[in-house]
Structure formats: structure tokens, C-alpha cells
Amino acid sequence: MKKLILTIGVVLIACLMSNAQHAELMMFSGEIKVDKLEKDEVYKHLSAWQQEYMPKETIRESDRGAGEIKGTSYLVYNSNVHAASEVTKGFILFDFKFVAIEDGFRYQITNFRHEGKIRFHTILMTPSFPYKINAVEKPWYDLVWKDIRTQITQQTPKMVASVKETIEKAALLARNENEAKDSLLTQIGNE
């Protein structure tokens, strides 16, 4: 009897996941260039940005030598689907990795997963809810799925733009300081 129950459980889980097996994770990645900023300076500003702008609960690992900051953080999720929105309210967890390079940084933000009273699991590239669900509930799940994906698609680029802006301001400040030093040295040399 125990074997039968275990077998039924395994088959049920396999059925639930069968639609999602071949779908890709949502991922945002790229490389941002910022002129005249050394890798160590980029890392310093990436680290400062992460500490200031990401939630305190962010789990983080860093390797200054490799110029790498990675971890898990979240976006707050408030559903725009009004029917039963309270049960989907929660968080969208994600994994991130920022790597400082000469004159910029690389980023990868992926493995988005929804946590709420009703969970939508790992968010994939599929346009509709990919996990097996009761046919009557499917339209509602599809609406919430689309809303979650839309919010990820809107908020993640804003986060990357915020990092870029922080690094660009640091680069501008560094250039201005260098120009001021050069000007001062020129003035001293001319006296």
C-alpha cells in the first residue's frame, strides 16, 4: 500500500511538472560599459549600490578578487489581477550576479520564483501558466502568470538602470577629480 501511494505521488508530481520541463527560465543579462573606471572601483560601487538599494534580507556572497557579487533577493509583488489578489500578494525571489570588469560590469538576473499564499513557482518564458492545473482555474492562473511576468519585465531593467546610473556617477566624479588634479598640477607647474 505504501509503495502504491508513493508511486501515485511521484506520478502526480511528474504530471504537474511535465508542461514546464522544456521551458526556459526568465533571464536578464548583459554588459554595461562605463568609460575610465577601473575594475576595483566598479566593484566598490556595485557593492555600495547593492547594500543601499536591495532589501536588507538579501542573501549575498562577494569575491572582491574576482570582482563578483552574487546572491538572492526579491521584488515585492502586488497583483494587478483583482480577483483573489490577496492570495497572490507576496514576493518574487530572484538570483543575481554582478561582475565588475574594466570600464563596466556584467550582470545576470534569473531564477525568478513567486511566493505567496498561492505560489506560482519558478517563472518561465512561457506566455501562460505552464504547470498542470484544473481547467476551470486555468484562465485565472494565466492572468496572474502574465501579471507576474509583466512586473518582472518592468522592474528588472529599472534595477539594472539604477546600477548603471550609480556606476556612471562614480565614473564622472572620478574624471572630474582627475581633471581638477591635472589642472592644479598644471597651474603649479606654470608658477
GUMI-687554 format. One record per residue (C-alpha): residue in three letters; x, y, z. Coordinates in steps of 0.2 Angstrom, whole numbers, plus 5000, padded with zeros to 4 digits. Each point is the difference from the previous one (the first is absolute). Example, Ala and Ser with C-alpha at 12.3 -4.5 7.8 and 13.67 -1.06 7.14 Angstrom:
<nodes>
Ala506249785039
Ser500650174997
</nodes>
This chain:
<nodes>
Met500050005000
Lys501450125004
Lys500949964984
Leu498350044990
Ile499850175009
Leu501850044997
Thr499949964982
Ile498450104998
Gly500850155008
Val501549994988
Val498949984985
Leu499050155006
Ile501550115002
Ala500749954983
Cys498350044992
Leu500050175008
Met501850044994
Ser499849924983
Asn499450164991
Ala501550105007
Gln501449884997
His500650084984
Ala499650185004
Glu501450135003
Leu500350105015
Met499750194999
Met501750084999
Phe500750174998
Ser501850024996
Gly501250114992
Glu501650115001
Ile499950195004
Lys501550104996
Val500650165009
Asp501550094994
Lys501650025011
Leu499649905016
Glu501149875006
Lys499349835004
Asp500350025019
Glu499150175000
Val498549924990
Tyr500049865013
Lys500050125015
His498550104992
Leu499049844996
Ser500249945018
Ala499450175006
Trp498550004988
Gln499549835006
Gln500150045018
Glu499050164998
Tyr498749954987
Met499649815003
Pro499049955015
Lys500949965016
Glu499549824999
Thr501049984985
Ile501149855001
Arg501750054993
Glu501749924996
Ser501450114994
Asp501849974993
Arg500950164998
Gly501549914991
Ala498849944987
Gly499050165000
Glu498449905003
Ile498550035010
Lys498649875000
Gly498549945010
Thr498249995002
Ser498850155002
Tyr498250044997
Leu498750124992
Val498450035009
Tyr498549944990
Asn498350085001
Ser498849924988
Asn499150114987
Val498849854997
His498650065012
Ala499149835002
Ala500849925015
Ser501550115000
Glu500349995018
Val500549814998
Thr501450044987
Lys500750155010
Gly501849965005
Phe501750004993
Ile500949964984
Leu501749935005
Phe501450004987
Asp501949964999
Phe501250134995
Lys501850014995
Phe501050164996
Val501849994994
Ala501150165000
Ile501150014984
Glu501150144994
Asp498950144995
Gly498449925005
Phe499149855006
Arg499149844995
Tyr498349955008
Gln498949855000
Ile498350005009
Thr499049844999
Asn499149865009
Phe498550105004
Arg498749915011
His498450065008
Glu499649985018
Gly498350045007
Lys498549915008
Ile499849924983
Arg501749974992
Phe500450024982
His501649915001
Thr501550034988
Ile499550134987
Leu500449944983
Met500050084982
Thr498349924996
Pro498650134997
Ser498849905010
Phe500049905016
Pro501049844995
Tyr499649895015
Lys498549884999
Ile498550085009
Asn498149975001
Ala499350064983
Val498750115009
Glu501450105009
Lys501250014985
Pro499450174994
Trp500350085017
Tyr501749925001
Asp500550064983
Leu499550185005
Val501050005016
Trp501549914990
Lys499950144987
Asp500050145014
Ile501549925009
Arg501049994984
Thr499550184995
Gln500650065017
Ile501649914999
Thr500350074982
Gln499650185006
Gln501050005017
Thr501649904995
Pro500650134986
Lys499650145013
Met501249915012
Val501349984987
Ala499850184995
Ser500250065018
Val501749905002
Lys500650084983
Glu499550175006
Thr501049975017
Ile501549944990
Glu499950154988
Lys499950135014
Ala501649925008
Ala500950004983
Leu499550194997
Leu500650045018
Ala501649914997
Arg500350094983
Asn499650175008
Glu501249975015
Asn501449954987
Glu499750154990
Ala500050115015
Lys501749925005
Asp500750024983
Ser499550184999
Leu500750035018
Leu501749924995
Thr500050104984
Gln499750165009
Ile501449965013
Gly501249954985
Asn499750174992
Glu500450105016
</nodes>
